[in-house]
Amino acid sequence: MYIQQYLAHKNICSRRQGESWVRQGRVLVNGQPAQCGQKVSDIDHIICDPRCFQKIYTYYAYHKPAWILTINPQPGEQAIADIIDLPPDVLPMGRLDKDTSWLLILTNDRTVPKRILDPLANCEKEYDITSSYPITDAHCRQLEYGIIINGYRTKPAKTHRLSWHRIRLIITEGKKRQVREMMRRVWHHTIILTRVRIGPIHLGDLKIWAYRPLTEKEKFWKHTSTIHDPSPIGTHTPQ
């Protein structure tokens, strides 16, 4: 098997990336620099430059417009990648309602969703909600206690009423259309819904369609660069 095919077969990289590493002298076969087209097998001792596996992560706050999908648009629809110019590996974190405008995180760090969206992470998400009917103290208490949705009781929430028709709702989970379903179960039709905060990341005055890099303070999850463990293939650093 060719060296670039072997690296791809071992899920180390793509064939094209493997060929690039070989040309750069970042792969050794039995102690010697690999050559493009060289055939190898499991009996060969293959090591790669560990710097090949380092990745630079980027994080952005984005104010998603209504009627824009996060991913997988259908014919005639637009996705975020169609309207902003970012590297192709920078993707939206989570799937949001296409009919809603709100704060969204864009990143190429695939570990972030679990650290933020998983209920066990207890990451607060804050929503600004305008209802077509007056919201009473009793409604707020229902939301705070938990709402039964499809046999599941939502985790305790926090509310802050801004007016008779508008509240702030803070939850620590994010099931599909959860906020709209919670409001519907207390007999309210949500007419405006905006996510204004994720942890310490605030929407603030970020305009619709606009995005900005996250500050170091906003990256509240613990993050370290991940180096892929290529075992049984080893690593080496070229001199």
C-alpha positions in Angstrom: 0.0 0.0 0.0 1.3 3.5 -0.9 2.5 5.5 2.1 -0.3 8.2 1.6 -2.9 5.4 1.3 -1.5 3.8 4.5 -1.8 7.0 6.5 -5.4 7.4 5.3 -6.2 3.8 6.0 -5.0 4.3 9.6 -7.2 7.4 9.9 -4.2 9.6 10.5 -5.1 12.0 7.7 -6.5 12.2 4.2 -4.5 10.8 1.2 -3.9 14.4 0.0 -2.7 15.5 3.4 -0.5 12.5 3.7 1.2 13.2 0.4 1.8 16.8 1.5 3.4 15.6 4.7 5.7 13.2 2.8 6.8 15.9 0.4 7.6 18.1 3.4 9.8 15.4 5.0 7.4 15.0 7.9 7.1 11.2 7.6 9.9 8.6 8.2 9.7 4.9 7.2 12.2 2.7 9.0 14.2 5.8 10.0 14.4 7.2 6.4 12.4 10.1 4.9 9.4 8.6 3.1 9.0 9.1 -0.7 5.7 9.7 -2.5 4.5 6.5 -4.0 6.6 4.4 -1.6 4.9 1.1 -0.6 4.6 0.2 3.1 2.9 -2.3 5.3 2.3 -3.0 9.0 5.8 -4.5 9.4 7.3 -1.1 8.6 8.2 1.4 11.4 6.4 4.6 10.4 6.7 7.8 12.5 5.2 11.3 11.8 6.1 14.8 12.9 3.8 15.6 15.9 3.3 19.1 14.6 1.3 17.6 11.8 -1.4 16.9 14.4 -1.6 20.3 16.0 -4.6 22.4 15.1 -5.3 26.1 15.6 -8.8 26.6 16.9 -10.9 29.7 16.2 -14.1 30.9 17.9 -16.6 33.5 16.8 -19.8 35.0 18.1 -22.4 35.4 15.3 -25.8 37.1 15.2 -27.7 34.7 13.0 -30.5 36.2 11.0 -34.0 34.7 10.9 -34.7 32.3 8.0 -31.0 31.3 7.7 -30.2 27.6 8.4 -27.1 26.6 10.4 -26.3 23.7 8.0 -27.8 21.4 5.3 -30.0 24.0 3.4 -32.6 22.7 1.0 -33.0 24.1 -2.6 -33.8 27.8 -2.4 -32.5 28.1 1.2 -29.3 29.6 2.6 -26.9 28.3 5.2 -24.5 30.4 7.3 -21.6 29.3 5.1 -23.4 30.9 2.1 -23.4 34.4 3.6 -20.2 34.8 5.6 -16.6 34.2 4.5 -14.9 31.9 7.0 -12.7 28.8 6.6 -14.8 25.8 5.6 -14.0 23.9 8.8 -15.5 26.7 11.0 -19.1 25.5 11.5 -22.0 26.6 13.7 -22.3 25.0 17.1 -25.7 23.2 17.4 -28.7 23.5 15.2 -31.0 26.5 15.6 -34.5 27.3 14.4 -34.3 28.8 10.9 -37.1 31.3 11.8 -35.2 32.7 14.8 -32.5 35.4 15.1 -30.0 34.8 17.9 -26.5 34.4 19.3 -24.6 31.5 17.8 -21.0 30.2 18.3 -19.0 29.4 15.2 -15.9 27.2 15.7 -13.7 24.5 14.2 -13.3 23.0 17.7 -15.5 19.9 17.7 -15.2 19.5 21.5 -17.1 22.7 22.3 -20.7 21.5 21.7 -20.4 18.9 24.5 -18.9 21.4 26.9 -21.7 23.9 26.3 -24.8 22.1 25.0 -24.6 19.0 27.2 -27.0 19.4 30.2 -24.3 18.1 32.5 -22.2 21.1 31.6 -24.7 23.4 33.3 -23.9 26.2 30.9 -26.5 29.0 31.1 -28.3 30.1 27.9 -30.4 33.2 28.2 -33.3 34.1 25.9 -35.3 37.2 25.4 -38.9 36.2 24.8 -41.9 38.3 23.7 -45.3 36.6 24.0 -48.6 37.4 22.4 -50.3 37.0 25.9 -49.5 38.6 29.3 -47.0 36.6 31.3 -48.0 36.3 34.9 -45.9 35.4 38.0 -47.6 32.0 38.0 -46.3 31.4 34.4 -42.8 32.3 35.5 -43.0 29.9 38.5 -44.1 27.1 36.1 -41.1 27.8 33.9 -38.8 27.9 36.8 -40.0 24.7 38.3 -39.8 22.7 35.1 -42.1 21.9 32.2 -43.1 18.4 31.1 -42.3 18.0 27.4 -42.8 14.5 25.9 -42.6 12.9 29.3 -39.4 14.8 30.3 -39.3 17.5 32.9 -37.0 20.4 32.0 -34.3 21.3 34.5 -35.1 24.3 36.8 -34.9 27.6 35.0 -34.6 31.3 36.0 -36.9 34.0 34.8 -36.9 37.8 34.9 -40.0 39.6 33.7 -39.3 42.8 31.7 -42.9 43.6 31.0 -46.3 41.9 30.9 -45.4 40.5 27.5 -41.7 40.1 27.7 -39.4 38.0 29.9 -35.8 36.7 30.1 -35.5 32.9 30.5 -32.3 31.2 31.5 -31.9 27.5 31.0 -28.9 25.1 31.3 -30.0 22.6 28.6 -30.9 22.9 24.9 -33.3 20.3 23.6 -34.9 20.8 20.2 -37.2 23.9 20.2 -37.2 23.7 24.0 -37.8 27.3 24.7 -40.8 27.5 22.3 -42.2 24.3 23.7 -41.8 25.5 27.3 -43.7 28.7 26.5 -46.4 26.7 24.6 -47.0 24.5 27.6 -47.8 27.5 29.7 -50.3 28.6 27.0 -48.2 31.3 25.4 -47.4 31.8 21.8 -43.9 33.1 21.3 -43.7 35.9 18.7 -40.1 37.0 19.2 -37.3 34.8 20.5 -33.7 35.8 20.7 -30.8 34.0 22.4 -28.8 36.8 24.0 -26.2 35.0 26.0 -24.2 31.7 26.2 -22.3 31.6 29.5 -20.3 34.8 29.6 -20.7 35.5 25.9 -23.3 38.2 25.3 -25.0 39.2 22.1 -24.7 42.9 23.1 -24.9 45.3 20.2 -23.7 42.8 17.7 -25.7 43.5 14.6 -27.7 40.9 12.7 -25.4 39.2 10.0 -22.3 40.3 11.9 -19.7 38.2 13.7 -16.7 38.8 15.9 -13.9 36.7 17.4 -14.4 35.6 21.0 -12.2 37.2 23.6 -10.0 35.0 25.8 -12.3 35.7 28.8 -15.3 34.5 26.8 -13.6 31.1 26.1 -14.8 29.8 29.5 -14.3 26.2 28.7 -10.9 24.7 29.3 -9.2 24.3 26.0 -5.8 22.7 25.0 -4.6 22.0 21.6 -5.2 18.4 20.7 -2.5 16.3 19.1 -3.8 13.2 17.5 -2.3 10.0 18.9 -1.2 8.1 15.7 -0.5 4.8 17.5 0.8 2.4 16.4 2.4 5.0 14.1 5.0 7.0 16.1 6.0 10.6 15.8 9.2 12.4 15.1 10.3 16.1 14.7 12.5 16.9 11.7 15.8 18.5 12.6 
